[in-house]
Amino acid sequence: MAPTQTTPTTLAEISRADLLNLSIPPSASITDVKHLSSYNWIEAPTPTIAVPGSPPLWSPPSAPQQLKKDSGLIYIAQNAARHPDSPLEPLFRALYIAKPSFDIRTIDVVTDRNIIRKLLSFINPSSTRNGLEAFTFNIEIAKNTAIFSRVETATHEFIKPHEFRGFGHEFEKVYTTTQINGSTGHHRIISYRFGDLNFMVRHETDGYVDAIPSSNSKAPESDSSLSRMLGSLSLSPPETTFPASKLSIKPSGQPIPLASTLEIKTRVRHRPLNIDEIAPQLWVSQTPKLVRAYHRNGTFQTPEVEDVVALIGEWEGRNQMDLRKLAALTRRIVGVVRGVGGSAVVRYDVGRDKLVVSKADGKKMLPGDLYSKWNDKDEYREHDAGAGSAGDGVETEKEGKSTAFGPGDGKGEEDGKPAGTGARILPGDGNPESMAGGKNGMRVAGEESV
């Protein structure tokens, strides 16, 4: 399940002008947003996640803070760094722990937020602050679902003592409180409808704001169901094995509503961060809250948490042409791959300013047992009767370290050599009391931090 290698066979080339020839839908908005599951990566000798995990809690100090500059290890693509055999496996394991009867056949596209942002940057290069750079991702078709997987030349990097990359990661350490012992990053999985397709999107979340519910409020059914699932896991045998997997799964944390999640951005005070710079990232993940933290020579005042739902909605309205092209482009790419056996690599060729789709060798992205989720019709309940399909390639339906994408020049890491051969459920109590309560939990920057 190593990254898919390409063959010389070119299947399609797509220029920016070609997008005008596709069947572009009359509108393209995100609707029907649902939180599905979440997990944290845990610092451990073998690849280990905590489910549902928790983002760090926003807990700013009351006085101005002088911070040291960022240094040390920075993750660009933590899922690939920690689990290179199958970077997408944690998404599916967390999903089926939270929702055992989820019908994956109703999903048309599974992807990381990063890939959608890169496709959007191809459509409109001015939407990214640092300019359009080369990028690559793999595609595998499982029945009617297209699975997109990131390919990075480096999955992490080290900021040396003499280098300056800003204060963003140090800011997160001081202004948030880690909730999961040993956590190095929190990832969330959501679904929504866009361009007549059903998307499942994974993204990293910087933190959340604590909302104390009223005494007569009722917890969502999905959250209480997940709590019962975690409770049962804590009484289970110490290990549960999945065939052909090296991933360990630990029940820990508590579900955090999407409405409480936030993105953190830092910037020098004399260069204010415009919402248009960060809107694409917030839009793809439907993150509702934003912290814009400004500093002067590393000294930060306490910033406010902004509700940016309305601003992101306005951005979506202003950028309809780009988003309509994004929907059409996604359909076109999936259609090409579906027509050639369901395995391909997509890369942006900087020199030719084109997307190039090439046939790949067909290596599987996931452990074998997960593919059965597309087969057993009796195992699932329908959760979306109106699911769309990516089609056969004929467009006949509607359809950086600031705000730039994952830069990095460090050598990719493949840590976590396994002690066993199966994915394991590790013992844990699944309760908030088991989570780290102090600010000494390690917080390592994530794949799209600014």
Secondary structure, 3 states (H helix, E strand, C coil): CCCCCEEEEEEEEECCHHHHHCCCCCCCCCEEEEEEEEEEEECCCCCEEEEEECCCEECCCCCCEECCCCCEEEECCHHHHHCCCCCCHHHHHHHHHHCCCCCHHHCCEEEEHHHHHHHHHHHCHHHCCCCCCCCEEEEEEECCEEEEEEECCCCEEEECCCCCCCCHHHHHHHHEECCCCCEEEEEEEEEEEECCEEEEEEEEECEECCCCCCCCCCCCHHHHHHHHHHHHHHCCCCCCCECCCCCEEEEEECCCCHHHEEEEEEEECCCCCCHHHHHHHHHHHCCCEEEEEEEECCEECCCCEEECHHHHHHHHHHCHHHHHHHHHHHHHHHHHHHCCCCEEEEEEECCCCEEEEEEECCCCCCCHHHHHHHCCHHHCCCCCCCCCCCCCCCCCCCCCCCCCCCCCCCCCCCCCCCCCCCEEECCCCCCHHHCCCCCCCCCCCCCCCC
